[in-house]
């Protein structure tokens, strides 16, 4: 149980999130205590009276008491405030580093999108367009997924697989592609969907290529692997960071999500 607790709430994480609050509360307590003792001593009947004569002995005792007791408490409070200032500045520096790394990952995301180049499909692209580049490629990705899902649903009349697995299979075919030479691969990764279903999909794929000149079984893993890997690492980097609050994490992820076009979000959904 102790091991699980440490894994879920590591000491470093706890210290990073709550050290400033803890020190601030303690310093406020010492300040209030110091002020309380100061006025308590000041208005004590031994020191406080309306005589305009100064008793040097009492004045000496008063100064010693204030310096020894109240002064020590204020000194502790001051030291805690200095520590708070140092930790706050350190936290700001940490968050600045986090922000710099995150924005570099956003730049990588935009670079990944800009560098995407795929061969267009006859039925998908405008006339005369042979290559699609950048964010427009995701429009074709989305259409390819929808075509694959339609094929899977048409061939799954006997309900060999359920609706969820229809979607899973369509995306795996989109990502890894359809190729007869990949029997060893499909037997390992797609065996749960049934050999009969996969053979039907291969035949349907060849028919579509022949009749519609549309390669719905083209692999996209080479193009999208770096794209999704960077996305995963960026979100994980923010989510697991111990120096960010939940609100700050949410704002960073919203910033990343704002970079995605509608077609990118559709592909990401699958």
PyMOL commands that set and color helices and strands:
alter all, ss='L'
color gray80, all
select helices_A, chain A and resi 2-8+11-42+56-114+134-155+163-176+180-189+191-193+195-212+221-239+246-257+262-269
alter helices_A, ss='H'
color red, helices_A
select strands_A, chain A and resi 117-119+131-133
alter strands_A, ss='S'
color yellow, strands_A
deselect
rebuild
show_as cartoon
